[in-house]
Amino acid sequence: MTARHYHWWKHGVLYQIYPRSFADSSGDGTGDLRGLFSRLPYLADLGIDGLWLSPIFDSPMRDFGYDVRDYCAIHPLFGSLDDFDELVDRSHRLGIRIILDLVFNHTSDEHPWFIESRASKDSPRRDWYLWHGGRRLAGLPWRICRRPPNNWRAAFGGSAWTLDESSDEYYLHLFLESQPDLNWRNRDTERAMFEQARFWLDRGVDGFRLDVINYIVKDRQLRNNPYHLRWTFPRRHDQQLHRYDRNQPEAHEILRRFRALMDRYSETMLVGEVYPNEGRMEPEASASYLGNGSDELHLAFDFSLMETRFTGRAYRRTLERWYSAIPPDGWPTHVLSNHDKPRAMTRRCRGSLAKARVLAALLLTQRGTPFLYYGEEIGMRDGKLRRDSLRDPTGRKYWPFFTGRDRSRTPMQWNSGPNAGFCPPDVDPWLPLNTDYAGSGKAGGVNVEAGEADPDSLLNWYRRLIEVRRKRCELTHGSISFVGTHRKLLVYTRAHEERQVIVMLNFSGRERPAPPAGIPAASARILLSTHGDAPEARPEAPLRPYEARLVSAEGPANAEASARHGSGTR
Ligand code: GLC
């Protein structure tokens, strides 16, 4: 495989950092850019090709940076523009790309655009946001019976419309009241936002993660969303089909224009966060934002993998549906955890390292770009937080029915010393650390230092998988074909030219015979296994409990394999 054929965003491994929680250098208990500098060698050793940083822009932090006050300034908590330039420079020297998190759908209510917009109905920027006088209940006086224009609910609770008393109209906010939605039908808004993106591209960033990108355009007539009967108490937002407040066709046109801008900068990438209209995940909705495969997003998140039950059959079903949805020239991406959801280690693996190894192998041997979430590689679990430590607005609002997103955002666990090496010993971290960082026993607690010291740790398993992935272009470039259907096993072949890697995953705590169809040639040998890679081990031996085994073979792919996804030539 030549460098020309290795595209960082397509064939590499990407890693999400929640900057508040990664490494604190200033000693205020919150992670920052200079803290991240010192950890770049760790990420380079792990084999990471790109970092997605959750927002670091200036913000009042009501939604921890997803409420932007100035898109072209770094929040002082994280450092300065000079620090950022240094981060780009240092990362690039280590072969690591930088992706920023751009929030297109809304700004903070403290953004100068909104301040100007709300100043009066005649403001030149009034139309940059979505304003409406509201509706009146039939026959009743306006003053007492004024209602928002429609039934849309905000994701973080309540109506999505708030009445601005001083200018006497409602404005739309699909999240917090302090996150007003921009009007993307106004081309001046679009131009201004693209200008903010260009500011970062000119500073050398390699791409953007686009926050809730399919929400940016709303129904022109502001029609009511249909009700959707579901038990989602107390979150009424999920009791609607979001037919009119997201996924409008104009969003694709905007993305095509943004892609054209991105394409003027070489080797840049866009990955979008897409949620379907219903609560259930629909990979087809995410895939539609890849356009024809080269004119909208480069990558789109599909969160179905996060919601899949821990069985081979369930994963196969999810993955095949996702692959089938991808346009012929599009490229899939895979993710198990992020800053909005419970960590897979807690949700799917229930703390079991054996299960986490199987999921790591699944993530890193699929066709498409894998995203890791900080700490996933050491087996970080969700923290147990008391009510008075909660910071996330959704957790504070809905406690105890829903405890919010803080639990998957606790500080990175670097070592077993005070504050896990995240911040100085005498400082309180912004969120309490998960106490498991300091554990005892052979492998010590859940932290990077303990992982590095133990050859059998999850961290070293991740490193080995990433190394094999980088060396074997079957895993980065090859097609994928699933073999056989077993409830507890998942077996697939990654083939490129005349070589294959066969991946066998045992999702159960019992030994299972390896499916004969999975082992094609006499040349087969074990490349890697969770249970050790003894040279004499036979590729076709029964799979041990929760074993993940990668077998290398020469010759054409097995005839019994099911539909092949991807040509294996990219
Ligand atoms: C996205 C972000 C989430 C944020 C929301 C509003 O879903 O991932 O963290 O709260 O958008 O910006």
Residues whose N, C-alpha, C, O or C-beta is under 5 A from the ligand:
A	BS01	GLC	D63 Y66 F175 D211 V212 D340
